[in-house]
Amino acid sequence: MTKIFLLLLNLIILDYGANAQSLFLSGSIKNAATLQPIDQSSLKINHKQIGTVSNAEGKFMLLTSDLSDADSLIISCVGYQTLTLTIGKLKSAETEPVYLIPITFSLNEVTIHQQPISETLKEAIYATDALIPTEDNLKAYYKEYAYLDHKLFKYADAAVNYGINNKDKKTKVTMYVMESRTKKDSVTKENKWRSDVESLITPDKALKEYYNLKYLYKFVNAKQLEKYTFRMQSNGNISKISIDPKTEVHQYLPNAIIYINTLTKRVIKVEYAYITHLQYMPKVNLIFLAYSCEKDSMISIYSEGEHPFLRYCELKQDIRFKVGSKKGLLGSIAEVLVHNDNEPQSVSIGNDDIYKKSTIFKNGNHFSTDFWYKYNTILPTGEELKELSF
C-alpha cells in the first residue's frame, strides 16, 4: 500500500485501468510566494459531485471518471486566489506542483465600532443557517489519529454515511459505517492501561456540533456582544472577521475567525478554539481516573452551493490524563470530508434497513482491497504512511 501511494504522489494524472474511463488526479498544492505546502485546499471537478482536500503536506489524490481534456479542476482555499485548470493542462504539467497566489486582507477603516461588524456577521450566520437542509444523507470519509505523548498509537478511517435530522434545536445524527480500517498499538500486560485512554472525539461529533451554525449564535447574541471585540479585514467579496473575548472574560470564552462572502452573505469557513483559557473545558477528577482538556479547536469549511452543508471539518484536542499511576498527554485529530454535492436527501433516522449505530473501532477492519480507490479520501502524509500497515 505504501509503495502504491509513493508512486501516486509522483504523478499528476494516472490512467486507471485499461478499459476504464477513470483517472487518478494527484499532486501537490503550494503557496506561490513562499513555496510552502497548503493544506485544506479544496479540489473539485466542475459540475461533478466529487472532490477532496489536500493534506498537511499539500498533497492530494482524487479519483474521478468520464473526463475530457476540456473538463476543469477547481482549486480553492480561503486566503488564496481560486485557480481553475483544465484536465488537459494538468496532463501537460506532468509532475509540477500547483501554485496558489495568496491574497492580502486589508483592515477595514471602521474597526472600533463593533456593532456594524457584528451585524454583518449576524446576517451571514443566519442567512447561511437558514439554507442548511433540515434532513440530509451525507456520504463522507472519516479518519482519526490519536497520539500518546506525541507518539501515534491509534488510527482509524472509514467510509461513512451520516443520516442528519436538523429539525430540532439539537442535530440528530445516525451513522452507518460502510467500510473501516483500524490500527492500535499491541497492548501488553504492562501497557494494558492504554486501552482505558479514550479521546472525547467521536465519529459523529463534527456533524452533531457543527452541521448547522447555531454554535456561532453566541457571538452575535445581543446580550453577549459586550464580551467580545470584533475586527474585520477584507479582500474583494471575502471578509475575515476575528472575534476575541475581552480581557476580563478571556479565560472563560472561545475565540474565532470567521470568513464570509459579503456578496452572497454566506459563511464559508470557521476557525474556532479554546486554547489558552481553560475554565470551561471538561475536567474529571476521580480516584482512578483524572483528565483535563488543555486544547480544543475546530476548523470547518462550508460548501457554497445552493444547499450549504459541512464540507470539511477538522477537530483537534489535547487531554492531560492520569489512569492509576500512569499519566500523559493524549492528542487527538479527526477529519471528516463530505464528498457529495447533490441535492439534500430525506432520511429516516433510526431506520435499521439503512443505518446501524456503529463506532469505527468496534466495526474494526472490514474493508475491500480497493478501499483507497473507491472513495475520495484525505491522503496520508509520508510520516503517517510509515506508521500504517494494512
PyMOL commands that set and color helices and strands:
alter all, ss='L'
color gray80, all
select helices_A, chain A and resi 2-9+87-93+114-131+192-196+205-210+214-220+225-227+247-249+360-363+371-374+382-387
alter helices_A, ss='H'
color red, helices_A
select strands_A, chain A and resi 13-16+22-31+42-45+51-53+59-65+72-76+83-86+98-100+106-107+135-148+151-165+172-184+228-235+238-245+255-261+266-274+283-285+289-302+310-323+326-338
alter strands_A, ss='S'
color yellow, strands_A
deselect
rebuild
show_as cartoon
